Amino acid sequence: MSLKRLKPIPHFANEDAERKFWDTHDSTEYVDWSRARRVIFPNLKSSTRTISVRLPKSMIVALKSLANRKDVPYQSLLKVYLADRIASEYRLPAEPAATAREPSTPYRRSRSHP
């Protein structure tokens, strides 16, 4: 079994520089993954960023009503809905686009593009 000589991992000025580096380099040249161990960070919280989104009052009322039925804060429910939609956009369609239909809502705008 030969030992592979690993390249030293450079120091990065910031996360963007590190992200760009790893997007264009193979980590196996820098890390011996055969010695890696699985680690769990139970208290790690994902970072959040505050944004401002303007929504019609009727949409906010409907969202609060749904959240109340589910006994969750409306902003938490909104995050769940957004996460679900984002995940579904990245998945391949399970059925042909011609038959896959989303339920219409009073808030859905028609799209002029696919």
C-alpha positions as CSV (number, residue, x, y, z in Angstrom):
1,M,0.0,0.0,0.0
2,S,1.6,3.2,-1.1
3,L,1.2,6.5,0.7
4,K,-0.1,9.2,-1.4
5,R,1.6,12.6,-0.8
6,L,-1.1,15.2,-0.2
7,K,-0.9,18.8,-1.2
8,P,-1.1,21.4,1.6
9,I,-4.5,23.1,1.9
10,P,-4.0,26.9,1.2
11,H,-5.1,29.6,3.6
12,F,-8.1,31.5,2.3
13,A,-8.9,35.2,2.8
14,N,-12.6,34.4,3.1
15,E,-15.3,31.8,2.5
16,D,-15.9,33.0,-1.1
17,A,-12.2,32.4,-1.9
18,E,-12.4,29.0,-0.3
19,R,-15.6,28.1,-2.1
20,K,-14.1,29.1,-5.5
21,F,-11.0,27.0,-4.7
22,W,-12.9,23.8,-3.9
23,D,-15.2,24.3,-6.9
24,T,-12.1,23.9,-9.1
25,H,-10.0,21.4,-7.2
26,D,-10.3,17.8,-6.3
27,S,-10.3,17.3,-2.5
28,T,-8.7,13.9,-2.7
29,E,-5.4,15.6,-3.6
30,Y,-5.6,17.5,-0.3
31,V,-7.4,15.2,2.2
32,D,-7.0,11.5,3.0
33,W,-10.7,10.6,3.1
34,S,-9.9,7.0,4.2
35,R,-9.1,8.4,7.6
36,A,-12.2,10.6,7.9
37,R,-14.7,10.1,10.7
38,R,-18.4,11.0,10.8
39,V,-19.0,13.8,13.2
40,I,-22.3,15.1,14.5
41,F,-22.8,18.7,15.6
42,P,-26.1,18.6,17.6
43,N,-26.1,22.2,18.6
44,L,-25.2,23.7,15.2
45,K,-27.8,26.1,14.0
46,S,-28.0,27.1,10.4
47,S,-27.2,30.8,9.8
48,T,-30.2,32.9,8.9
49,R,-30.4,36.2,7.1
50,T,-33.3,38.7,7.5
51,I,-35.0,39.7,4.3
52,S,-38.0,41.8,3.4
53,V,-40.6,40.4,1.1
54,R,-43.7,42.4,0.2
55,L,-46.8,40.2,0.1
56,P,-50.5,41.0,-0.5
57,K,-52.4,41.3,2.8
58,S,-54.8,38.6,1.7
59,M,-51.8,36.2,1.3
60,I,-50.5,37.0,4.7
61,V,-54.0,36.5,6.2
62,A,-54.3,33.1,4.5
63,L,-50.8,32.1,5.6
64,K,-51.5,33.1,9.2
65,S,-54.8,31.1,9.1
66,L,-53.0,28.0,7.8
67,A,-50.3,28.4,10.4
68,N,-52.9,28.8,13.1
69,R,-54.6,25.5,12.0
70,K,-51.2,23.8,12.2
71,D,-50.3,25.5,15.5
72,V,-47.0,26.9,14.1
73,P,-45.7,30.4,13.7
74,Y,-46.6,31.7,10.2
75,Q,-43.0,32.6,9.4
76,S,-42.0,29.1,10.2
77,L,-44.7,27.7,7.9
78,L,-43.6,30.1,5.1
79,K,-40.0,28.7,5.4
80,V,-41.3,25.2,5.2
81,Y,-43.3,26.1,2.1
82,L,-40.3,27.8,0.5
83,A,-38.0,24.9,1.3
84,D,-40.4,22.4,-0.2
85,R,-40.8,24.4,-3.4
86,I,-37.1,24.9,-3.8
87,A,-36.5,21.2,-3.3
88,S,-39.2,20.3,-5.8
89,E,-37.7,22.6,-8.4
90,Y,-34.3,20.8,-8.1
91,R,-35.9,17.3,-8.4
92,L,-36.6,15.7,-11.8
93,P,-40.3,15.6,-12.5
94,A,-41.8,12.3,-11.5
95,E,-44.3,12.4,-14.3
96,P,-44.4,14.1,-17.7
97,A,-44.8,17.9,-17.6
98,A,-48.0,17.7,-19.6
99,T,-49.8,15.7,-16.8
100,A,-48.0,17.2,-13.8
101,R,-50.1,20.0,-12.5
102,E,-49.9,22.1,-9.4
103,P,-53.0,23.0,-7.5
104,S,-54.1,26.5,-8.3
105,T,-54.3,29.1,-5.6
106,P,-55.9,32.5,-5.5
107,Y,-52.3,33.9,-5.3
108,R,-50.7,32.1,-8.1
109,R,-49.8,34.3,-11.1
110,S,-49.9,32.9,-14.5
111,R,-46.6,32.5,-16.2
112,S,-45.8,33.5,-19.7
113,H,-42.8,31.2,-19.8
114,P,-42.3,27.5,-18.9
